[in-house]
């Protein structure tokens, strides 16, 4: 049990520190609520409509597809760095990788996943 004592002490310190900072910031911070501060801020534009409107599932689908394809392009950076060392094998592997991405993109496009309407 003594092996876990430092971990438990660290966990306790983190917990006390987090709760302490929250309580201290609530006690020390000035609180002057005004109607202007209570309005939602949308990039400097006055808010349009209710802030509790639901988003379409298509919005989340397009966002997830963007993240997936964006992360996949990150894999091209190490390939580009090691391109000369990989030779023809590396080139063929990247062509296969890009072909798989293009097939996925074409499938998403054909299914209408990129349509906003």
KOLGUTI-875202 format. One record per atom (N, C-alpha, C, CB): residue number from 1; atom name; x, y, z negated. Coordinates in nm, 2 decimals. Glycine has a CB too. Layout:
REM KOLGUTI-875202
    k   a      xx      yy      zz
  NUM  CA       X       Y       Z
...
***
This chain:
REM KOLGUTI-875202
    k   a      xx      yy      zz
    1   N    0.08   -0.12    0.00
    1  CA    0.00    0.00    0.00
    1   C    0.09    0.13    0.00
    1  CB   -0.09    0.00   -0.12
    2   N    0.21    0.12   -0.05
    2  CA    0.30    0.23   -0.05
    2   C    0.34    0.28    0.09
    2  CB    0.42    0.20   -0.14
    3   N    0.33    0.19    0.18
    3  CA    0.37    0.23    0.32
    3   C    0.27    0.33    0.38
    3  CB    0.39    0.11    0.41
    4   N    0.15    0.32    0.33
    4  CA    0.04    0.40    0.39
    4   C    0.02    0.53    0.31
    4  CB   -0.09    0.33    0.39
    5   N    0.09    0.55    0.20
    5  CA    0.08    0.67    0.12
    5   C    0.11    0.80    0.20
    5  CB    0.17    0.66    0.00
    6   N    0.23    0.80    0.27
    6  CA    0.25    0.92    0.35
    6   C    0.14    0.96    0.45
    6  CB    0.39    0.91    0.42
    7   N    0.09    0.85    0.51
    7  CA   -0.02    0.88    0.61
    7   C   -0.14    0.93    0.54
    7  CB   -0.05    0.75    0.69
    8   N   -0.18    0.87    0.43
    8  CA   -0.29    0.92    0.36
    8   C   -0.27    1.06    0.31
    8  CB   -0.32    0.82    0.24
    9   N   -0.15    1.09    0.26
    9  CA   -0.12    1.23    0.21
    9   C   -0.13    1.33    0.33
    9  CB    0.02    1.24    0.15
   10   N   -0.08    1.29    0.45
   10  CA   -0.09    1.38    0.56
   10   C   -0.24    1.40    0.60
   10  CB   -0.01    1.32    0.68
   11   N   -0.32    1.29    0.60
   11  CA   -0.46    1.30    0.64
   11   C   -0.53    1.39    0.54
   11  CB   -0.52    1.16    0.64
   12   N   -0.50    1.37    0.41
   12  CA   -0.56    1.46    0.31
   12   C   -0.52    1.61    0.33
   12  CB   -0.52    1.42    0.17
   13   N   -0.39    1.63    0.36
   13  CA   -0.35    1.77    0.38
   13   C   -0.42    1.83    0.50
   13  CB   -0.20    1.77    0.40
   14   N   -0.43    1.75    0.61
   14  CA   -0.49    1.80    0.73
   14   C   -0.64    1.84    0.70
   14  CB   -0.48    1.70    0.84
   15   N   -0.71    1.75    0.63
   15  CA   -0.85    1.77    0.60
   15   C   -0.87    1.89    0.51
   15  CB   -0.91    1.65    0.53
   16   N   -0.79    1.91    0.41
   16  CA   -0.80    2.02    0.32
   16   C   -0.76    2.15    0.39
   16  CB   -0.71    2.01    0.19
   17   N   -0.66    2.14    0.48
   17  CA   -0.62    2.26    0.56
   17   C   -0.73    2.30    0.65
   17  CB   -0.49    2.23    0.63
   18   N   -0.79    2.21    0.72
   18  CA   -0.90    2.24    0.82
   18   C   -1.02    2.31    0.75
   18  CB   -0.94    2.12    0.90
   19   N   -1.06    2.24    0.64
   19  CA   -1.18    2.29    0.57
   19   C   -1.14    2.43    0.51
   19  CB   -1.23    2.20    0.46
   20   N   -1.02    2.44    0.45
   20  CA   -0.98    2.57    0.39
   20   C   -0.98    2.68    0.49
   20  CB   -0.84    2.55    0.33
   21   N   -0.93    2.66    0.61
   21  CA   -0.92    2.76    0.71
   21   C   -1.06    2.81    0.76
   21  CB   -0.84    2.72    0.83
   22   N   -1.15    2.71    0.77
   22  CA   -1.29    2.74    0.81
   22   C   -1.36    2.83    0.70
   22  CB   -1.37    2.62    0.83
   23   N   -1.34    2.79    0.57
   23  CA   -1.40    2.86    0.46
   23   C   -1.34    3.00    0.45
   23  CB   -1.39    2.78    0.33
   24   N   -1.21    3.00    0.46
   24  CA   -1.14    3.13    0.44
   24   C   -1.18    3.23    0.56
   24  CB   -0.99    3.11    0.44
   25   N   -1.19    3.18    0.68
   25  CA   -1.22    3.27    0.79
   25   C   -1.37    3.32    0.77
   25  CB   -1.20    3.20    0.92
   26   N   -1.45    3.23    0.72
   26  CA   -1.59    3.28    0.70
   26   C   -1.60    3.38    0.59
   26  CB   -1.68    3.16    0.66
   27   N   -1.52    3.37    0.48
   27  CA   -1.52    3.46    0.37
   27   C   -1.45    3.60    0.41
   27  CB   -1.46    3.40    0.25
   28   N   -1.35    3.59    0.48
   28  CA   -1.27    3.71    0.51
   28   C   -1.31    3.79    0.63
   28  CB   -1.12    3.67    0.53
   29   N   -1.37    3.73    0.73
   29  CA   -1.40    3.80    0.85
   29   C   -1.52    3.89    0.83
   29  CB   -1.44    3.70    0.96
   30   N   -1.51    4.01    0.90
   30  CA   -1.62    4.10    0.89
   30   C   -1.74    4.05    0.97
   30  CB   -1.58    4.24    0.94
   31   N   -1.86    4.07    0.92
   31  CA   -1.98    4.02    0.99
   31   C   -2.07    4.14    1.01
   31  CB   -2.05    3.91    0.92
   32   N   -2.07    4.19    1.13
   32  CA   -2.16    4.30    1.17
   32   C   -2.24    4.27    1.29
   32  CB   -2.08    4.44    1.19
   33   N   -2.34    4.18    1.28
   33  CA   -2.41    4.14    1.40
   33   C   -2.49    4.26    1.46
   33  CB   -2.51    4.03    1.36
   34   N   -2.49    4.26    1.59
   34  CA   -2.57    4.36    1.66
   34   C   -2.64    4.29    1.78
   34  CB   -2.48    4.48    1.72
   35   N   -2.74    4.35    1.83
   35  CA   -2.81    4.28    1.94
   35   C   -2.72    4.26    2.07
   35  CB   -2.93    4.36    1.98
   36   N   -2.63    4.35    2.09
   36  CA   -2.54    4.34    2.20
   36   C   -2.45    4.22    2.18
   36  CB   -2.46    4.47    2.22
   37   N   -2.40    4.20    2.06
   37  CA   -2.31    4.09    2.03
   37   C   -2.38    3.96    2.04
   37  CB   -2.24    4.10    1.90
   38   N   -2.51    3.96    2.02
   38  CA   -2.59    3.83    2.02
   38   C   -2.63    3.79    2.16
   38  CB   -2.72    3.85    1.94
   39   N   -2.61    3.87    2.27
   39  CA   -2.64    3.84    2.40
   39   C   -2.54    3.75    2.46
   39  CB   -2.66    3.96    2.49
   40   N   -2.57    3.65    2.54
   40  CA   -2.47    3.57    2.61
   40   C   -2.39    3.65    2.71
   40  CB   -2.53    3.45    2.68
   41   N   -2.26    3.61    2.72
   41  CA   -2.17    3.69    2.81
   41   C   -2.14    3.60    2.93
   41  CB   -2.04    3.73    2.74
   42   N   -2.17    3.65    3.04
   42  CA   -2.15    3.57    3.17
   42   C   -2.06    3.65    3.26
   42  CB   -2.28    3.53    3.23
   43   N   -1.93    3.65    3.24
   43  CA   -1.84    3.71    3.33
   43   C   -1.87    3.86    3.35
   43  CB   -1.83    3.64    3.46
   44   N   -1.92    3.93    3.26
   44  CA   -1.94    4.07    3.27
   44   C   -2.08    4.10    3.34
   44  CB   -1.84    4.13    3.35
   45   N   -2.15    4.00    3.38
   45  CA   -2.28    4.02    3.45
   45   C   -2.39    4.01    3.34
   45  CB   -2.30    3.91    3.56
   46   N   -2.49    4.08    3.36
   46  CA   -2.61    4.06    3.27
   46   C   -2.67    3.92    3.29
   46  CB   -2.72    4.17    3.29
   47   N   -2.70    3.86    3.18
   47  CA   -2.76    3.72    3.19
   47   C   -2.89    3.72    3.27
   47  CB   -2.78    3.66    3.06
   48   N   -2.90    3.62    3.36
   48  CA   -3.02    3.60    3.44
   48   C   -3.09    3.48    3.39
   48  CB   -2.98    3.59    3.59
   49   N   -3.21    3.49    3.36
   49  CA   -3.29    3.38    3.32
   49   C   -3.26    3.33    3.18
   49  CB   -3.27    3.27    3.41
   50   N   -3.31    3.22    3.14
   50  CA   -3.29    3.16    3.01
   50   C   -3.15    3.09    3.01
   50  CB   -3.40    3.06    2.98
   51   N   -3.09    3.10    2.89
   51  CA   -2.96    3.04    2.88
   51   C   -2.97    2.89    2.85
   51  CB   -2.88    3.10    2.76
   52   N   -3.09    2.84    2.83
   52  CA   -3.12    2.70    2.80
   52   C   -3.17    2.62    2.92
   52  CB   -3.22    2.69    2.68
   53   N   -3.15    2.68    3.04
   53  CA   -3.20    2.61    3.16
   53   C   -3.11    2.48    3.18
   53  CB   -3.19    2.70    3.28
   54   N   -3.17    2.38    3.24
   54  CA   -3.10    2.26    3.26
   54   C   -3.03    2.27    3.40
   54  CB   -3.20    2.13    3.26
   55   N   -2.91    2.21    3.40
   55  CA   -2.84    2.20    3.53
   55   C   -2.88    2.07    3.60
   55  CB   -2.69    2.20    3.50
   56   N   -2.87    2.08    3.73
   56  CA   -2.90    1.97    3.82
   56   C   -2.80    1.86    3.80
   56  CB   -2.92    2.01    3.96
   57   N   -2.83    1.74    3.81
   57  CA   -2.74    1.63    3.81
   57   C   -2.63    1.64    3.92
   57  CB   -2.81    1.49    3.81
   58   N   -2.68    1.70    4.03
   58  CA   -2.58    1.72    4.14
   58   C   -2.46    1.81    4.10
   58  CB   -2.66    1.78    4.26
   59   N   -2.49    1.90    4.02
   59  CA   -2.38    1.99    3.97
   59   C   -2.27    1.91    3.90
   59  CB   -2.43    2.10    3.87
   60   N   -2.32    1.82    3.81
   60  CA   -2.22    1.73    3.74
   60   C   -2.15    1.63    3.83
   60  CB   -2.29    1.66    3.62
   61   N   -2.23    1.58    3.93
   61  CA   -2.17    1.49    4.02
   61   C   -2.06    1.55    4.11
   61  CB   -2.28    1.43    4.11
   62   N   -2.09    1.68    4.16
   62  CA   -1.98    1.75    4.23
   62   C   -1.86    1.78    4.14
   62  CB   -2.04    1.88    4.29
   63   N   -1.89    1.82    4.02
   63  CA   -1.78    1.85    3.93
   63   C   -1.69    1.72    3.90
   63  CB   -1.83    1.90    3.80
   64   N   -1.76    1.61    3.88
   64  CA   -1.68    1.49    3.86
   64   C   -1.60    1.44    3.98
   64  CB   -1.77    1.37    3.82
   65   N   -1.66    1.46    4.10
   65  CA   -1.59    1.43    4.22
   65   C   -1.47    1.52    4.24
   65  CB   -1.69    1.44    4.34
   66   N   -1.49    1.65    4.21
   66  CA   -1.38    1.74    4.22
   66   C   -1.26    1.70    4.13
   66  CB   -1.42    1.88    4.19
   67   N   -1.30    1.66    4.01
   67  CA   -1.19    1.62    3.91
   67   C   -1.12    1.49    3.96
   67  CB   -1.25    1.60    3.77
   68   N   -1.20    1.40    4.01
   68  CA   -1.14    1.27    4.06
   68   C   -1.05    1.30    4.17
   68  CB   -1.25    1.17    4.10
   69   N   -1.09    1.37    4.27
   69  CA   -1.00    1.40    4.39
   69   C   -0.89    1.49    4.35
   69  CB   -1.08    1.46    4.50
   70   N   -0.91    1.58    4.26
   70  CA   -0.80    1.66    4.21
   70   C   -0.69    1.59    4.14
   70  CB   -0.85    1.78    4.12
   71   N   -0.73    1.49    4.05
   71  CA   -0.64    1.41    3.98
   71   C   -0.56    1.32    4.08
   71  CB   -0.71    1.33    3.87
   72   N   -0.63    1.27    4.18
   72  CA   -0.57    1.18    4.27
   72   C   -0.46    1.26    4.35
   72  CB   -0.67    1.12    4.37
   73   N   -0.48    1.38    4.38
   73  CA   -0.38    1.46    4.45
   73   C   -0.25    1.48    4.36
   73  CB   -0.43    1.59    4.50
   74   N   -0.27    1.48    4.23
   74  CA   -0.16    1.50    4.14
   74   C   -0.06    1.38    4.16
   74  CB   -0.20    1.51    3.99
   75   N   -0.11    1.26    4.20
   75  CA   -0.02    1.15    4.22
   75   C    0.07    1.17    4.34
   75  CB   -0.11    1.02    4.23
   76   N    0.04    1.26    4.42
   76  CA    0.12    1.29    4.54
   76   C    0.25    1.36    4.50
   76  CB    0.05    1.36    4.64
   77   N    0.25    1.43    4.39
   77  CA    0.37    1.51    4.35
   77   C    0.49    1.42    4.32
   77  CB    0.34    1.60    4.23
   78   N    0.48    1.32    4.24
   78  CA    0.59    1.23    4.21
   78   C    0.63    1.16    4.34
   78  CB    0.56    1.13    4.11
   79   N    0.54    1.13    4.43
   79  CA    0.57    1.06    4.55
   79   C    0.66    1.16    4.64
   79  CB    0.45    1.02    4.63
   80   N    0.62    1.29    4.64
   80  CA    0.69    1.38    4.72
   80   C    0.83    1.40    4.67
   80  CB    0.62    1.51    4.72
   81   N    0.85    1.39    4.53
   81  CA    0.98    1.41    4.47
   81   C    1.07    1.29    4.51
   81  CB    0.97    1.42    4.32
   82   N    1.02    1.17    4.51
   82  CA    1.09    1.05    4.54
   82   C    1.08    1.00    4.68
   82  CB    1.06    0.94    4.44
   83   N    1.03    1.09    4.77
   83  CA    1.00    1.04    4.91
   83   C    1.12    0.98    4.98
   83  CB    0.95    1.16    4.99
   84   N    1.24    1.04    4.97
   84  CA    1.36    0.99    5.04
   84   C    1.40    0.86    4.98
   84  CB    1.47    1.10    5.03
   85   N    1.39    0.84    4.86
   85  CA    1.43    0.71    4.80
   85   C    1.34    0.60    4.83
   85  CB    1.45    0.73    4.64
   86   N    1.21    0.63    4.85
   86  CA    1.11    0.52    4.87
   86   C    1.12    0.47    5.01
   86  CB    0.97    0.58    4.84
   87   N    1.16    0.55    5.11
   87  CA    1.17    0.51    5.24
   87   C    1.04    0.48    5.31
   87  CB    1.26    0.38    5.25
   88   N    1.04    0.38    5.40
   88  CA    0.92    0.35    5.48
   88   C    0.81    0.28    5.39
   88  CB    0.96    0.25    5.60
   89   N    0.85    0.20    5.30
   89  CA    0.76    0.14    5.21
   89   C    0.68    0.25    5.13
   89  CB    0.83    0.05    5.11
   90   N    0.74    0.35    5.08
   90  CA    0.67    0.46    5.01
   90   C    0.57    0.53    5.10
   90  CB    0.77    0.56    4.95
   91   N    0.62    0.55    5.23
   91  CA    0.53    0.62    5.33
   91   C    0.41    0.54    5.36
   91  CB    0.61    0.65    5.46
   92   N    0.42    0.41    5.38
   92  CA    0.31    0.32    5.40
   92   C    0.22    0.32    5.28
   92  CB    0.36    0.18    5.44
   93   N    0.27    0.31    5.16
   93  CA    0.19    0.31    5.04
   93   C    0.11    0.44    5.03
   93  CB    0.27    0.29    4.92
   94   N    0.17    0.55    5.06
   94  CA    0.10    0.68    5.05
   94   C   -0.01    0.69    5.16
   94  CB    0.19    0.80    5.06
   95   N    0.02    0.64    5.28
   95  CA   -0.09    0.64    5.38
   95   C   -0.21    0.56    5.34
   95  CB   -0.03    0.59    5.52
   96   N   -0.18    0.44    5.28
   96  CA   -0.29    0.36    5.23
   96   C   -0.37    0.43    5.12
   96  CB   -0.24    0.22    5.17
   97   N   -0.29    0.50    5.03
   97  CA   -0.36    0.57    4.92
   97   C   -0.45    0.68    4.97
   97  CB   -0.25    0.63    4.83
   98   N   -0.40    0.76    5.07
   98  CA   -0.47    0.87    5.13
   98   C   -0.59    0.81    5.21
   98  CB   -0.38    0.95    5.22
   99   N   -0.57    0.69    5.27
   99  CA   -0.69    0.63    5.35
   99   C   -0.80    0.59    5.25
   99  CB   -0.64    0.51    5.43
  100   N   -0.76    0.54    5.13
  100  CA   -0.86    0.50    5.03
  100   C   -0.93    0.63    4.98
  100  CB   -0.80    0.43    4.91
  101   N   -0.86    0.74    4.96
  101  CA   -0.92    0.86    4.92
  101   C   -1.02    0.91    5.03
  101  CB   -0.82    0.97    4.89
  102   N   -0.98    0.91    5.15
  102  CA   -1.06    0.95    5.26
  102   C   -1.19    0.87    5.27
  102  CB   -0.99    0.95    5.39
  103   N   -1.18    0.74    5.25
  103  CA   -1.30    0.65    5.26
  103   C   -1.39    0.69    5.15
  103  CB   -1.25    0.50    5.25
  104   N   -1.34    0.71    5.03
  104  CA   -1.42    0.76    4.91
  104   C   -1.49    0.89    4.94
  104  CB   -1.34    0.76    4.79
  105   N   -1.41    0.98    5.00
  105  CA   -1.47    1.11    5.03
  105   C   -1.58    1.10    5.13
  105  CB   -1.35    1.21    5.08
  106   N   -1.55    1.03    5.24
  106  CA   -1.65    1.01    5.34
  106   C   -1.78    0.94    5.29
  106  CB   -1.59    0.93    5.46
  107   N   -1.76    0.85    5.20
  107  CA   -1.88    0.78    5.14
  107   C   -1.96    0.88    5.05
  107  CB   -1.83    0.66    5.05
  108   N   -1.89    0.96    4.97
  108  CA   -1.96    1.06    4.89
  108   C   -2.03    1.16    4.98
  108  CB   -1.86    1.13    4.80
  109   N   -1.97    1.20    5.09
  109  CA   -2.02    1.30    5.18
  109   C   -2.15    1.24    5.25
  109  CB   -1.92    1.34    5.28
  110   N   -2.13    1.12    5.30
  110  CA   -2.24    1.05    5.37
  110   C   -2.36    1.03    5.27
  110  CB   -2.20    0.92    5.43
  111   N   -2.34    1.00    5.15
  111  CA   -2.45    0.98    5.05
  111   C   -2.51    1.11    5.01
  111  CB   -2.40    0.90    4.93
  112   N   -2.45    1.22    5.05
  112  CA   -2.51    1.35    5.01
  112   C   -2.47    1.40    4.87
  112  CB   -2.66    1.34    5.02
  113   N   -2.36    1.34    4.82
  113  CA   -2.32    1.38    4.68
  113   C   -2.27    1.52    4.68
  113  CB   -2.22    1.28    4.63
  114   N   -2.23    1.58    4.79
  114  CA   -2.17    1.71    4.80
  114   C   -2.27    1.82    4.83
  114  CB   -2.06    1.72    4.89
  115   N   -2.40    1.78    4.85
  115  CA   -2.50    1.87    4.88
  115   C   -2.55    1.94    4.75
  115  CB   -2.62    1.80    4.95
  116   N   -2.57    2.07    4.76
  116  CA   -2.62    2.15    4.64
  116   C   -2.77    2.16    4.63
  116  CB   -2.56    2.29    4.64
  117   N   -2.84    2.13    4.74
  117  CA   -2.98    2.15    4.74
  117   C   -3.06    2.03    4.67
  117  CB   -3.03    2.16    4.88
***
